[in-house]
Amino acid sequence: MANILYLVHRLPYPPNKGDKVRSYHLLKHLAEKNQVFLGTFVDDPDDFQYIEKVRSFCSDLYVARLEPRLAKIRSLNALLADDPLTLRYYRDAGLQDWVDSICSQKKIDAIVVFSSAMAQYVESIHRLPAIIDFVDVDSAKWTQYAPNHRWPMSWLYRREGTRLLAYEREIAARSARSFFVTEAEAALFTRLAPECAIRVEALCNGVDADYFAPIENRASPYAADEIPIVFTGAMDYLPNIDAVRWFVADMLPALCERWPQLRFYIVGRSPTATVLALADQNVIVTGTVPDVRPYLQHAAVVVAPLRIARGIQNKILEAMAMARPVVASSDCAAAVNAVFGQELISATTPTDFIGEINTLLQAPERGIAIGNAARQKVITRYSWEAHLASIDQYIPASQKVAA
């Protein structure tokens, strides 16, 4: 049994958004055979109620409070120091003191870092095996944001992409292993940081197919005469915001003209003012729901029209596990190991999305067949246990390490 220092940029519970799903299952996996010392942040006051749940997995736990607005202001100091804004955003003196104390008082055998921002807390520890789960190439995501914004935000996003890539390369070069969520993300980072190639690999996301499973008597949240098209996700996340705005502007009008009873449901926590403004007789913005599964199970079609998201999307795997036909943007669909047209539908342009959704609504039996095949794919290919087991070989069972 190893002593592991696990650093995560957001409390890994509840598993209700992409990064928290992954970090939570990684925490569960690490805690099964090891003593875990977890340092993390809470950036949503609603998550304080889950601290004791997270503590049950840990030998010790430190939770720093993060106020997003203040953190954004504080991160601007990085402009004077030529640092990535991301590091300043997640910098906390109390968390640093706790990390230093744990590493000096406990026989920590390995460090697992979730997201590049948390690596700053162990920069001075050189002889300790460190594993970093980047998940996505975040620097590329910032760079990708730039063309969609005007100056000065376009400049700020490009700057962050450049500075963060330099930091990602630096920490990957001195880590025992660097993980990314898909082979494509791992290949992208290898191209950007060729010196790190021999220590980079993919660690795919999974899905709990027992939890995300259709149940015969599960009540529908929809009116009987509705045709519900569903998008799920945290609605304060820029790629999700862009996705629903694009769908409402460029796809929904043609669909509603053909199917007057069609309703587009945007299901997810923290909708921004921009998202709330989309609501009308054809668009329903739910905000936080107690359980997303009824919305998925009873959807006619689930859509994922993401243009600026990276890596594999949990929302796609969860909908597939719920045996629903999913129409996803081509980049997101490509990250899933699925047969297009049989287990998952790929679309690129608004015309593609409209055509694929129309076809599914015209032939519900095809949607049922695709959904059933999708669930079978998830069961056989996307279990968390199978994927996370690959990290174990990089965690020494017992090793006295000096900081």
Contacts in CASP RR format, 6 or more apart in sequence:
PFRMAT RR
TARGET T0000
AUTHOR 0000-0000-0000
METHOD contacts of the structure
MODEL  1
MANILYLVHRLPYPPNKGDKVRSYHLLKHLAEKNQVFLGTFVDDPDDFQY
IEKVRSFCSDLYVARLEPRLAKIRSLNALLADDPLTLRYYRDAGLQDWVD
SICSQKKIDAIVVFSSAMAQYVESIHRLPAIIDFVDVDSAKWTQYAPNHR
WPMSWLYRREGTRLLAYEREIAARSARSFFVTEAEAALFTRLAPECAIRV
EALCNGVDADYFAPIENRASPYAADEIPIVFTGAMDYLPNIDAVRWFVAD
MLPALCERWPQLRFYIVGRSPTATVLALADQNVIVTGTVPDVRPYLQHAA
VVVAPLRIARGIQNKILEAMAMARPVVASSDCAAAVNAVFGQELISATTP
TDFIGEINTLLQAPERGIAIGNAARQKVITRYSWEAHLASIDQYIPASQK
VAA
1 33 0 8 1.000
1 34 0 8 1.000
1 35 0 8 1.000
1 397 0 8 1.000
1 398 0 8 1.000
2 33 0 8 1.000
2 34 0 8 1.000
2 35 0 8 1.000
2 109 0 8 1.000
2 110 0 8 1.000
2 395 0 8 1.000
2 396 0 8 1.000
2 397 0 8 1.000
2 398 0 8 1.000
2 399 0 8 1.000
3 34 0 8 1.000
3 35 0 8 1.000
3 37 0 8 1.000
3 59 0 8 1.000
3 106 0 8 1.000
3 107 0 8 1.000
3 108 0 8 1.000
3 109 0 8 1.000
4 30 0 8 1.000
4 34 0 8 1.000
4 35 0 8 1.000
4 36 0 8 1.000
4 37 0 8 1.000
4 108 0 8 1.000
4 109 0 8 1.000
4 110 0 8 1.000
4 111 0 8 1.000
4 112 0 8 1.000
4 395 0 8 1.000
5 37 0 8 1.000
5 39 0 8 1.000
5 99 0 8 1.000
5 102 0 8 1.000
5 103 0 8 1.000
5 108 0 8 1.000
5 110 0 8 1.000
5 111 0 8 1.000
5 112 0 8 1.000
5 122 0 8 1.000
6 26 0 8 1.000
6 27 0 8 1.000
6 30 0 8 1.000
6 36 0 8 1.000
6 37 0 8 1.000
6 38 0 8 1.000
6 39 0 8 1.000
6 111 0 8 1.000
6 112 0 8 1.000
6 114 0 8 1.000
7 38 0 8 1.000
7 39 0 8 1.000
7 40 0 8 1.000
7 99 0 8 1.000
7 111 0 8 1.000
7 112 0 8 1.000
7 113 0 8 1.000
7 114 0 8 1.000
7 118 0 8 1.000
7 119 0 8 1.000
7 121 0 8 1.000
7 122 0 8 1.000
8 23 0 8 1.000
8 27 0 8 1.000
8 38 0 8 1.000
8 39 0 8 1.000
8 40 0 8 1.000
8 41 0 8 1.000
8 114 0 8 1.000
8 115 0 8 1.000
8 118 0 8 1.000
9 19 0 8 1.000
9 40 0 8 1.000
9 41 0 8 1.000
9 90 0 8 1.000
9 114 0 8 1.000
9 115 0 8 1.000
9 117 0 8 1.000
9 118 0 8 1.000
10 19 0 8 1.000
10 20 0 8 1.000
10 23 0 8 1.000
10 40 0 8 1.000
10 41 0 8 1.000
10 42 0 8 1.000
10 43 0 8 1.000
11 20 0 8 1.000
11 40 0 8 1.000
11 41 0 8 1.000
11 42 0 8 1.000
11 47 0 8 1.000
11 50 0 8 1.000
11 51 0 8 1.000
11 54 0 8 1.000
11 63 0 8 1.000
12 20 0 8 1.000
12 23 0 8 1.000
12 24 0 8 1.000
12 26 0 8 1.000
12 27 0 8 1.000
12 38 0 8 1.000
12 40 0 8 1.000
12 54 0 8 1.000
12 114 0 8 1.000
13 20 0 8 1.000
13 24 0 8 1.000
13 27 0 8 1.000
13 47 0 8 1.000
13 50 0 8 1.000
13 53 0 8 1.000
13 54 0 8 1.000
14 20 0 8 1.000
14 24 0 8 1.000
14 47 0 8 1.000
14 50 0 8 1.000
15 21 0 8 1.000
15 24 0 8 1.000
15 25 0 8 1.000
16 234 0 8 1.000
16 269 0 8 1.000
16 292 0 8 1.000
17 233 0 8 1.000
17 234 0 8 1.000
17 237 0 8 1.000
17 269 0 8 1.000
17 314 0 8 1.000
18 234 0 8 1.000
18 313 0 8 1.000
18 314 0 8 1.000
18 315 0 8 1.000
19 114 0 8 1.000
19 115 0 8 1.000
19 135 0 8 1.000
21 205 0 8 1.000
21 314 0 8 1.000
22 114 0 8 1.000
22 133 0 8 1.000
22 135 0 8 1.000
22 181 0 8 1.000
22 205 0 8 1.000
22 314 0 8 1.000
23 114 0 8 1.000
25 206 0 8 1.000
25 384 0 8 1.000
25 388 0 8 1.000
26 112 0 8 1.000
26 114 0 8 1.000
26 133 0 8 1.000
26 388 0 8 1.000
26 391 0 8 1.000
27 36 0 8 1.000
27 38 0 8 1.000
27 54 0 8 1.000
27 57 0 8 1.000
28 57 0 8 1.000
29 384 0 8 1.000
29 385 0 8 1.000
29 388 0 8 1.000
29 389 0 8 1.000
29 391 0 8 1.000
30 36 0 8 1.000
30 112 0 8 1.000
30 395 0 8 1.000
31 57 0 8 1.000
31 58 0 8 1.000
33 392 0 8 1.000
34 395 0 8 1.000
35 59 0 8 1.000
36 57 0 8 1.000
36 58 0 8 1.000
36 59 0 8 1.000
37 58 0 8 1.000
37 59 0 8 1.000
37 60 0 8 1.000
37 61 0 8 1.000
37 102 0 8 1.000
37 106 0 8 1.000
37 108 0 8 1.000
38 54 0 8 1.000
38 57 0 8 1.000
38 58 0 8 1.000
38 60 0 8 1.000
38 61 0 8 1.000
38 62 0 8 1.000
39 61 0 8 1.000
39 62 0 8 1.000
39 63 0 8 1.000
39 64 0 8 1.000
39 95 0 8 1.000
39 98 0 8 1.000
39 99 0 8 1.000
40 54 0 8 1.000
40 61 0 8 1.000
40 62 0 8 1.000
40 63 0 8 1.000
40 64 0 8 1.000
41 63 0 8 1.000
41 64 0 8 1.000
41 65 0 8 1.000
41 66 0 8 1.000
41 90 0 8 1.000
41 92 0 8 1.000
41 95 0 8 1.000
42 48 0 8 1.000
42 51 0 8 1.000
42 63 0 8 1.000
42 64 0 8 1.000
42 65 0 8 1.000
42 66 0 8 1.000
43 66 0 8 1.000
43 67 0 8 1.000
43 68 0 8 1.000
43 71 0 8 1.000
44 270 0 8 1.000
51 61 0 8 1.000
51 63 0 8 1.000
54 61 0 8 1.000
55 61 0 8 1.000
60 102 0 8 1.000
62 94 0 8 1.000
62 95 0 8 1.000
62 98 0 8 1.000
62 99 0 8 1.000
64 92 0 8 1.000
64 94 0 8 1.000
64 95 0 8 1.000
66 90 0 8 1.000
66 92 0 8 1.000
71 89 0 8 1.000
71 90 0 8 1.000
72 89 0 8 1.000
74 88 0 8 1.000
74 89 0 8 1.000
74 91 0 8 1.000
75 85 0 8 1.000
75 86 0 8 1.000
75 88 0 8 1.000
75 89 0 8 1.000
76 85 0 8 1.000
76 88 0 8 1.000
77 88 0 8 1.000
78 84 0 8 1.000
78 85 0 8 1.000
78 87 0 8 1.000
78 88 0 8 1.000
78 163 0 8 1.000
79 85 0 8 1.000
82 163 0 8 1.000
83 163 0 8 1.000
84 160 0 8 1.000
84 161 0 8 1.000
84 163 0 8 1.000
84 164 0 8 1.000
84 166 0 8 1.000
84 167 0 8 1.000
85 156 0 8 1.000
85 160 0 8 1.000
85 163 0 8 1.000
86 116 0 8 1.000
86 117 0 8 1.000
86 138 0 8 1.000
86 160 0 8 1.000
86 164 0 8 1.000
87 117 0 8 1.000
87 120 0 8 1.000
87 167 0 8 1.000
89 117 0 8 1.000
90 117 0 8 1.000
90 118 0 8 1.000
90 120 0 8 1.000
91 120 0 8 1.000
95 121 0 8 1.000
96 121 0 8 1.000
99 121 0 8 1.000
99 122 0 8 1.000
102 108 0 8 1.000
103 122 0 8 1.000
103 125 0 8 1.000
103 128 0 8 1.000
103 403 0 8 1.000
104 403 0 8 1.000
107 400 0 8 1.000
107 401 0 8 1.000
108 128 0 8 1.000
108 401 0 8 1.000
109 129 0 8 1.000
109 395 0 8 1.000
109 396 0 8 1.000
109 397 0 8 1.000
109 398 0 8 1.000
109 399 0 8 1.000
109 401 0 8 1.000
110 128 0 8 1.000
110 129 0 8 1.000
110 130 0 8 1.000
110 131 0 8 1.000
110 394 0 8 1.000
110 395 0 8 1.000
110 396 0 8 1.000
110 399 0 8 1.000
111 122 0 8 1.000
111 125 0 8 1.000
111 128 0 8 1.000
111 129 0 8 1.000
111 130 0 8 1.000
111 131 0 8 1.000
112 130 0 8 1.000
112 131 0 8 1.000
112 132 0 8 1.000
112 133 0 8 1.000
112 391 0 8 1.000
112 395 0 8 1.000
113 119 0 8 1.000
113 122 0 8 1.000
113 130 0 8 1.000
113 131 0 8 1.000
113 132 0 8 1.000
113 133 0 8 1.000
113 171 0 8 1.000
113 175 0 8 1.000
114 132 0 8 1.000
114 133 0 8 1.000
114 135 0 8 1.000
115 133 0 8 1.000
115 134 0 8 1.000
115 135 0 8 1.000
115 138 0 8 1.000
116 132 0 8 1.000
116 134 0 8 1.000
116 138 0 8 1.000
116 164 0 8 1.000
116 167 0 8 1.000
116 168 0 8 1.000
116 171 0 8 1.000
119 130 0 8 1.000
119 132 0 8 1.000
119 167 0 8 1.000
119 171 0 8 1.000
122 128 0 8 1.000
122 130 0 8 1.000
123 171 0 8 1.000
124 403 0 8 1.000
125 403 0 8 1.000
126 174 0 8 1.000
126 403 0 8 1.000
127 401 0 8 1.000
127 402 0 8 1.000
127 403 0 8 1.000
128 401 0 8 1.000
128 403 0 8 1.000
129 176 0 8 1.000
129 394 0 8 1.000
129 395 0 8 1.000
129 396 0 8 1.000
129 399 0 8 1.000
129 401 0 8 1.000
130 174 0 8 1.000
130 175 0 8 1.000
130 176 0 8 1.000
131 175 0 8 1.000
131 176 0 8 1.000
131 177 0 8 1.000
131 178 0 8 1.000
131 179 0 8 1.000
131 391 0 8 1.000
131 394 0 8 1.000
131 395 0 8 1.000
132 171 0 8 1.000
132 172 0 8 1.000
132 175 0 8 1.000
132 177 0 8 1.000
132 178 0 8 1.000
132 179 0 8 1.000
133 179 0 8 1.000
133 203 0 8 1.000
134 168 0 8 1.000
134 172 0 8 1.000
134 178 0 8 1.000
134 179 0 8 1.000
134 180 0 8 1.000
134 185 0 8 1.000
134 189 0 8 1.000
135 179 0 8 1.000
135 180 0 8 1.000
135 181 0 8 1.000
136 180 0 8 1.000
136 181 0 8 1.000
136 185 0 8 1.000
136 310 0 8 1.000
136 311 0 8 1.000
137 165 0 8 1.000
137 168 0 8 1.000
137 180 0 8 1.000
137 185 0 8 1.000
137 188 0 8 1.000
137 189 0 8 1.000
137 192 0 8 1.000
137 310 0 8 1.000
138 164 0 8 1.000
138 168 0 8 1.000
139 160 0 8 1.000
139 161 0 8 1.000
139 162 0 8 1.000
139 164 0 8 1.000
139 165 0 8 1.000
139 168 0 8 1.000
139 192 0 8 1.000
140 161 0 8 1.000
140 165 0 8 1.000
140 188 0 8 1.000
140 192 0 8 1.000
140 310 0 8 1.000
141 308 0 8 1.000
141 310 0 8 1.000
142 157 0 8 1.000
142 158 0 8 1.000
142 160 0 8 1.000
142 161 0 8 1.000
142 164 0 8 1.000
143 157 0 8 1.000
143 158 0 8 1.000
143 161 0 8 1.000
143 162 0 8 1.000
144 308 0 8 1.000
144 310 0 8 1.000
145 157 0 8 1.000
145 238 0 8 1.000
145 308 0 8 1.000
146 153 0 8 1.000
146 154 0 8 1.000
146 155 0 8 1.000
146 157 0 8 1.000
146 158 0 8 1.000
147 154 0 8 1.000
148 242 0 8 1.000
148 308 0 8 1.000
149 157 0 8 1.000
165 192 0 8 1.000
165 193 0 8 1.000
168 189 0 8 1.000
168 193 0 8 1.000
169 192 0 8 1.000
169 193 0 8 1.000
169 195 0 8 1.000
169 196 0 8 1.000
172 178 0 8 1.000
172 189 0 8 1.000
172 193 0 8 1.000
172 196 0 8 1.000
172 199 0 8 1.000
172 200 0 8 1.000
173 193 0 8 1.000
173 195 0 8 1.000
173 196 0 8 1.000
175 199 0 8 1.000
176 199 0 8 1.000
176 394 0 8 1.000
177 199 0 8 1.000
177 200 0 8 1.000
177 201 0 8 1.000
177 391 0 8 1.000
177 394 0 8 1.000
178 189 0 8 1.000
178 196 0 8 1.000
178 199 0 8 1.000
178 200 0 8 1.000
178 201 0 8 1.000
179 186 0 8 1.000
179 200 0 8 1.000
179 201 0 8 1.000
179 202 0 8 1.000
179 203 0 8 1.000
179 391 0 8 1.000
180 186 0 8 1.000
180 188 0 8 1.000
180 189 0 8 1.000
180 200 0 8 1.000
180 201 0 8 1.000
180 202 0 8 1.000
180 203 0 8 1.000
181 202 0 8 1.000
181 203 0 8 1.000
181 204 0 8 1.000
181 205 0 8 1.000
181 311 0 8 1.000
181 312 0 8 1.000
181 335 0 8 1.000
182 202 0 8 1.000
182 204 0 8 1.000
182 311 0 8 1.000
182 312 0 8 1.000
182 335 0 8 1.000
183 202 0 8 1.000
184 311 0 8 1.000
184 334 0 8 1.000
184 335 0 8 1.000
185 202 0 8 1.000
185 310 0 8 1.000
185 311 0 8 1.000
186 200 0 8 1.000
186 201 0 8 1.000
186 202 0 8 1.000
189 196 0 8 1.000
189 200 0 8 1.000
190 196 0 8 1.000
190 197 0 8 1.000
190 200 0 8 1.000
193 200 0 8 1.000
201 390 0 8 1.000
203 387 0 8 1.000
203 388 0 8 1.000
203 390 0 8 1.000
203 391 0 8 1.000
204 312 0 8 1.000
204 382 0 8 1.000
204 387 0 8 1.000
205 312 0 8 1.000
205 314 0 8 1.000
205 317 0 8 1.000
205 382 0 8 1.000
205 387 0 8 1.000
206 314 0 8 1.000
206 317 0 8 1.000
206 382 0 8 1.000
206 383 0 8 1.000
206 384 0 8 1.000
206 387 0 8 1.000
207 314 0 8 1.000
207 317 0 8 1.000
207 318 0 8 1.000
207 320 0 8 1.000
207 321 0 8 1.000
207 378 0 8 1.000
207 382 0 8 1.000
207 383 0 8 1.000
207 384 0 8 1.000
208 321 0 8 1.000
208 384 0 8 1.000
209 321 0 8 1.000
209 375 0 8 1.000
209 378 0 8 1.000
209 379 0 8 1.000
209 382 0 8 1.000
209 383 0 8 1.000
211 293 0 8 1.000
212 293 0 8 1.000
212 296 0 8 1.000
212 318 0 8 1.000
212 321 0 8 1.000
212 322 0 8 1.000
212 378 0 8 1.000
213 321 0 8 1.000
213 322 0 8 1.000
213 375 0 8 1.000
214 297 0 8 1.000
214 322 0 8 1.000
214 323 0 8 1.000
214 375 0 8 1.000
215 297 0 8 1.000
218 293 0 8 1.000
218 294 0 8 1.000
218 297 0 8 1.000
218 298 0 8 1.000
219 294 0 8 1.000
220 294 0 8 1.000
220 297 0 8 1.000
220 298 0 8 1.000
221 289 0 8 1.000
221 294 0 8 1.000
221 295 0 8 1.000
221 298 0 8 1.000
222 228 0 8 1.000
222 263 0 8 1.000
222 265 0 8 1.000
222 298 0 8 1.000
225 261 0 8 1.000
226 261 0 8 1.000
226 262 0 8 1.000
226 263 0 8 1.000
227 259 0 8 1.000
227 261 0 8 1.000
227 262 0 8 1.000
227 263 0 8 1.000
227 300 0 8 1.000
227 361 0 8 1.000
228 262 0 8 1.000
228 263 0 8 1.000
228 265 0 8 1.000
228 295 0 8 1.000
228 298 0 8 1.000
228 299 0 8 1.000
228 300 0 8 1.000
229 255 0 8 1.000
229 262 0 8 1.000
229 263 0 8 1.000
229 264 0 8 1.000
229 265 0 8 1.000
229 299 0 8 1.000
229 300 0 8 1.000
229 301 0 8 1.000
229 302 0 8 1.000
229 303 0 8 1.000
229 357 0 8 1.000
230 264 0 8 1.000
230 265 0 8 1.000
230 267 0 8 1.000
230 295 0 8 1.000
230 296 0 8 1.000
230 299 0 8 1.000
230 301 0 8 1.000
230 302 0 8 1.000
230 303 0 8 1.000
230 319 0 8 1.000
231 240 0 8 1.000
231 243 0 8 1.000
231 244 0 8 1.000
231 247 0 8 1.000
231 264 0 8 1.000
231 265 0 8 1.000
231 266 0 8 1.000
231 267 0 8 1.000
231 302 0 8 1.000
231 303 0 8 1.000
231 304 0 8 1.000
231 305 0 8 1.000
231 315 0 8 1.000
232 267 0 8 1.000
232 268 0 8 1.000
232 292 0 8 1.000
232 295 0 8 1.000
232 296 0 8 1.000
232 302 0 8 1.000
232 315 0 8 1.000
232 318 0 8 1.000
232 319 0 8 1.000
233 240 0 8 1.000
233 267 0 8 1.000
233 268 0 8 1.000
233 269 0 8 1.000
233 315 0 8 1.000
234 240 0 8 1.000
234 268 0 8 1.000
234 269 0 8 1.000
234 270 0 8 1.000
235 241 0 8 1.000
235 244 0 8 1.000
235 266 0 8 1.000
235 268 0 8 1.000
235 269 0 8 1.000
235 270 0 8 1.000
235 271 0 8 1.000
235 272 0 8 1.000
235 275 0 8 1.000
235 285 0 8 1.000
235 287 0 8 1.000
236 269 0 8 1.000
236 270 0 8 1.000
236 271 0 8 1.000
236 272 0 8 1.000
238 308 0 8 1.000
239 306 0 8 1.000
239 307 0 8 1.000
239 308 0 8 1.000
239 309 0 8 1.000
240 306 0 8 1.000
240 309 0 8 1.000
241 272 0 8 1.000
241 274 0 8 1.000
241 275 0 8 1.000
242 306 0 8 1.000
242 307 0 8 1.000
242 308 0 8 1.000
243 304 0 8 1.000
243 305 0 8 1.000
243 306 0 8 1.000
243 307 0 8 1.000
243 309 0 8 1.000
243 329 0 8 1.000
244 264 0 8 1.000
244 266 0 8 1.000
244 275 0 8 1.000
244 278 0 8 1.000
244 305 0 8 1.000
245 274 0 8 1.000
245 275 0 8 1.000
245 278 0 8 1.000
246 305 0 8 1.000
246 307 0 8 1.000
246 350 0 8 1.000
247 264 0 8 1.000
247 303 0 8 1.000
247 305 0 8 1.000
247 353 0 8 1.000
248 264 0 8 1.000
248 278 0 8 1.000
248 283 0 8 1.000
250 350 0 8 1.000
251 305 0 8 1.000
251 350 0 8 1.000
251 353 0 8 1.000
251 354 0 8 1.000
251 357 0 8 1.000
252 262 0 8 1.000
252 264 0 8 1.000
252 282 0 8 1.000
252 283 0 8 1.000
254 354 0 8 1.000
255 262 0 8 1.000
255 354 0 8 1.000
255 357 0 8 1.000
255 358 0 8 1.000
256 262 0 8 1.000
256 282 0 8 1.000
258 358 0 8 1.000
259 361 0 8 1.000
262 282 0 8 1.000
262 361 0 8 1.000
263 282 0 8 1.000
263 283 0 8 1.000
263 284 0 8 1.000
264 282 0 8 1.000
264 283 0 8 1.000
264 284 0 8 1.000
265 284 0 8 1.000
265 286 0 8 1.000
265 295 0 8 1.000
265 299 0 8 1.000
266 275 0 8 1.000
266 278 0 8 1.000
266 283 0 8 1.000
266 284 0 8 1.000
266 285 0 8 1.000
266 286 0 8 1.000
266 287 0 8 1.000
267 286 0 8 1.000
267 287 0 8 1.000
267 289 0 8 1.000
267 292 0 8 1.000
267 295 0 8 1.000
268 286 0 8 1.000
268 287 0 8 1.000
268 288 0 8 1.000
268 289 0 8 1.000
268 292 0 8 1.000
269 287 0 8 1.000
269 288 0 8 1.000
270 287 0 8 1.000
270 288 0 8 1.000
271 285 0 8 1.000
271 287 0 8 1.000
275 285 0 8 1.000
276 285 0 8 1.000
278 285 0 8 1.000
279 285 0 8 1.000
286 295 0 8 1.000
289 295 0 8 1.000
292 318 0 8 1.000
293 322 0 8 1.000
296 302 0 8 1.000
296 318 0 8 1.000
296 319 0 8 1.000
296 322 0 8 1.000
296 324 0 8 1.000
297 322 0 8 1.000
297 323 0 8 1.000
297 324 0 8 1.000
299 319 0 8 1.000
299 324 0 8 1.000
300 360 0 8 1.000
300 361 0 8 1.000
300 364 0 8 1.000
301 324 0 8 1.000
301 325 0 8 1.000
301 326 0 8 1.000
301 327 0 8 1.000
301 357 0 8 1.000
301 360 0 8 1.000
301 361 0 8 1.000
301 367 0 8 1.000
302 315 0 8 1.000
302 319 0 8 1.000
302 324 0 8 1.000
302 325 0 8 1.000
302 326 0 8 1.000
302 327 0 8 1.000
303 326 0 8 1.000
303 327 0 8 1.000
303 328 0 8 1.000
303 353 0 8 1.000
303 357 0 8 1.000
304 313 0 8 1.000
304 315 0 8 1.000
304 316 0 8 1.000
304 319 0 8 1.000
304 326 0 8 1.000
304 327 0 8 1.000
304 328 0 8 1.000
304 329 0 8 1.000
304 332 0 8 1.000
305 327 0 8 1.000
305 328 0 8 1.000
305 329 0 8 1.000
305 347 0 8 1.000
305 353 0 8 1.000
306 313 0 8 1.000
306 328 0 8 1.000
306 329 0 8 1.000
306 331 0 8 1.000
306 332 0 8 1.000
307 329 0 8 1.000
307 331 0 8 1.000
309 331 0 8 1.000
309 332 0 8 1.000
311 332 0 8 1.000
311 335 0 8 1.000
312 332 0 8 1.000
312 335 0 8 1.000
312 336 0 8 1.000
313 328 0 8 1.000
313 332 0 8 1.000
313 335 0 8 1.000
316 326 0 8 1.000
316 328 0 8 1.000
316 332 0 8 1.000
316 333 0 8 1.000
316 336 0 8 1.000
316 344 0 8 1.000
317 336 0 8 1.000
317 378 0 8 1.000
317 382 0 8 1.000
319 326 0 8 1.000
319 374 0 8 1.000
320 326 0 8 1.000
320 336 0 8 1.000
320 338 0 8 1.000
320 343 0 8 1.000
320 344 0 8 1.000
320 371 0 8 1.000
320 374 0 8 1.000
320 375 0 8 1.000
320 377 0 8 1.000
320 378 0 8 1.000
321 374 0 8 1.000
321 375 0 8 1.000
321 378 0 8 1.000
321 379 0 8 1.000
321 382 0 8 1.000
322 375 0 8 1.000
323 368 0 8 1.000
323 371 0 8 1.000
323 372 0 8 1.000
323 374 0 8 1.000
323 375 0 8 1.000
324 371 0 8 1.000
324 374 0 8 1.000
325 345 0 8 1.000
325 360 0 8 1.000
325 366 0 8 1.000
325 367 0 8 1.000
325 368 0 8 1.000
325 370 0 8 1.000
325 371 0 8 1.000
325 374 0 8 1.000
326 344 0 8 1.000
326 345 0 8 1.000
326 374 0 8 1.000
327 345 0 8 1.000
327 346 0 8 1.000
327 347 0 8 1.000
327 353 0 8 1.000
327 356 0 8 1.000
327 357 0 8 1.000
327 360 0 8 1.000
328 336 0 8 1.000
328 344 0 8 1.000
328 345 0 8 1.000
328 346 0 8 1.000
328 347 0 8 1.000
329 346 0 8 1.000
329 347 0 8 1.000
329 348 0 8 1.000
330 346 0 8 1.000
330 347 0 8 1.000
330 348 0 8 1.000
333 340 0 8 1.000
333 344 0 8 1.000
333 345 0 8 1.000
333 346 0 8 1.000
333 347 0 8 1.000
334 346 0 8 1.000
336 344 0 8 1.000
337 377 0 8 1.000
337 381 0 8 1.000
338 344 0 8 1.000
338 374 0 8 1.000
338 377 0 8 1.000
339 373 0 8 1.000
339 377 0 8 1.000
340 346 0 8 1.000
341 370 0 8 1.000
342 370 0 8 1.000
342 373 0 8 1.000
343 370 0 8 1.000
343 371 0 8 1.000
343 373 0 8 1.000
343 374 0 8 1.000
343 376 0 8 1.000
343 377 0 8 1.000
344 370 0 8 1.000
344 374 0 8 1.000
344 377 0 8 1.000
345 356 0 8 1.000
345 360 0 8 1.000
345 370 0 8 1.000
347 353 0 8 1.000
347 356 0 8 1.000
359 366 0 8 1.000
360 366 0 8 1.000
360 367 0 8 1.000
360 370 0 8 1.000
END
